[in-house]
Amino acid sequence: MQIGEVAARTELSLRTIRHYEETGLVVPSARSRGGFRLYTEADAARLMVIRRMKPLGFTLDQMRDLLDATDRLDAEQLTRDEREALLERVRGYEQGAAEQVAKLRVQLVRAEEFAQTLRERVERSRDAAV
């Protein structure tokens, strides 16, 4: 698929996808005869991993490290120790993501409480004006 379809599917801008290509996080699997970037389902899945990591505050280097670990787990014949070391890296990212999700839940609760406070304030002011 071409970059426009990948952008629509992943909800990332063309510019963002090109930036991730420039930084080496994702590389189009091929180019068309006309030079257009062509992506596979695996490329789109890789972009989705990046998209999900970004709002959790992971850096580009961390994204690269996680993608490297998962690529190696999927593609290489590994010794037991190598596999365990890679899995430990992935577990570290899983733990980091879980911690960020917990922080975001707290922020969401606070935001909901604030919005409720404002709704109540508006209601009181509206009732007082009647």
C-alpha distance (Angstrom), angle and dihedral (degrees) to the residues before:
residue distance angle dihedral
M1 . . .
Q2 3.77 . .
I3 3.79 125.3 .
G4 3.82 93.6 -98.9
E5 3.79 92.3 58.1
V6 3.81 91.3 46.1
A7 3.81 89.6 49.3
A8 3.80 91.2 52.2
R9 3.79 92.8 45.2
T10 3.82 95.2 47.8
E11 3.82 96.1 34.8
L12 3.80 89.6 -127.0
S13 3.78 123.9 131.0
L14 3.78 121.7 -111.9
R15 3.78 87.8 -116.3
T16 3.80 91.8 54.0
I17 3.79 92.7 49.2
R18 3.81 90.3 49.4
H19 3.82 89.5 49.0
Y20 3.79 90.7 52.7
E21 3.80 88.1 49.8
E22 3.82 91.4 50.8
T23 3.80 90.6 51.0
G24 3.80 91.9 49.0
L25 3.79 97.2 -114.8
V26 3.78 93.8 120.7
V27 3.78 130.9 12.6
P28 3.80 123.0 -166.5
S29 3.78 109.6 -110.0
A30 3.79 92.2 -132.9
R31 3.79 146.6 -12.2
S32 3.78 126.8 -120.9
R33 3.79 121.0 -122.8
G34 3.78 86.5 -97.8
G35 3.81 91.1 54.4
F36 3.81 97.2 -105.2
R37 3.80 117.4 148.7
L38 3.80 112.9 -107.1
Y39 3.77 122.2 -158.6
T40 3.78 133.5 -166.4
E41 3.79 129.7 -146.0
A42 3.81 87.3 -98.1
D43 3.81 90.0 55.8
A44 3.81 90.6 50.8
A45 3.81 90.3 48.4
R46 3.81 89.4 51.5
L47 3.80 90.1 52.3
M48 3.80 89.5 50.7
V49 3.81 90.0 55.3
I50 3.79 89.0 52.3
R51 3.80 91.9 45.9
R52 3.79 90.9 52.3
M53 3.81 93.8 47.3
K54 3.80 95.7 49.6
P55 3.84 99.4 70.2
L56 3.79 89.8 46.5
G57 3.79 89.8 63.3
F58 3.78 99.9 -108.6
T59 3.80 114.1 155.2
L60 3.79 125.2 -126.7
D61 3.81 88.9 -106.8
Q62 3.80 90.8 53.1
M63 3.80 90.5 48.4
R64 3.78 89.6 50.3
D65 3.82 91.3 48.8
L66 3.80 93.7 49.9
L67 3.80 92.5 46.2
D68 3.80 90.0 49.1
A69 3.80 90.8 51.6
T70 3.80 94.0 48.2
D71 3.81 92.1 44.1
R72 3.79 90.4 53.0
L73 3.81 92.2 46.1
D74 3.80 90.0 52.6
A75 3.78 100.2 41.6
E76 3.76 112.7 29.6
Q77 3.75 136.6 73.4
L78 3.77 101.0 -123.1
T79 3.74 136.9 -172.1
R80 3.77 116.4 -118.8
D81 3.82 90.7 -103.9
E82 3.80 93.3 48.9
R83 3.80 91.3 49.0
E84 3.80 91.7 48.1
A85 3.82 92.0 49.3
L86 3.81 90.7 51.3
L87 3.78 92.0 46.6
E88 3.80 89.3 50.9
R89 3.81 89.4 54.8
V90 3.80 90.5 50.7
R91 3.82 90.7 47.1
G92 3.79 88.7 54.2
Y93 3.80 90.0 56.5
E94 3.79 90.6 45.2
Q95 3.81 89.4 54.0
G96 3.82 91.6 46.3
A97 3.80 90.5 50.8
A98 3.82 91.6 48.9
E99 3.82 90.4 51.1
Q100 3.81 91.6 50.3
V101 3.81 91.1 48.0
A102 3.82 89.6 53.0
K103 3.82 90.4 51.1
L104 3.79 91.1 48.4
R105 3.81 90.8 50.8
V106 3.80 89.7 55.2
Q107 3.81 90.0 48.7
L108 3.80 90.7 48.8
V109 3.80 92.1 51.5
R110 3.80 90.1 50.1
A111 3.80 91.3 48.0
E112 3.81 91.1 49.5
E113 3.80 90.4 49.2
F114 3.80 90.3 50.2
A115 3.80 92.2 48.6
Q116 3.81 89.6 49.4
T117 3.81 90.4 50.4
L118 3.80 89.7 52.9
R119 3.83 92.4 47.3
E120 3.81 89.9 51.6
R121 3.81 90.4 48.2
V122 3.79 91.5 51.7
E123 3.80 90.8 47.8
R124 3.82 92.4 50.4
S125 3.79 91.3 48.3
R126 3.81 92.4 47.5
D127 3.82 92.0 48.1
A128 3.82 91.6 48.0
A129 3.82 90.9 52.3
V130 3.82 92.9 55.4
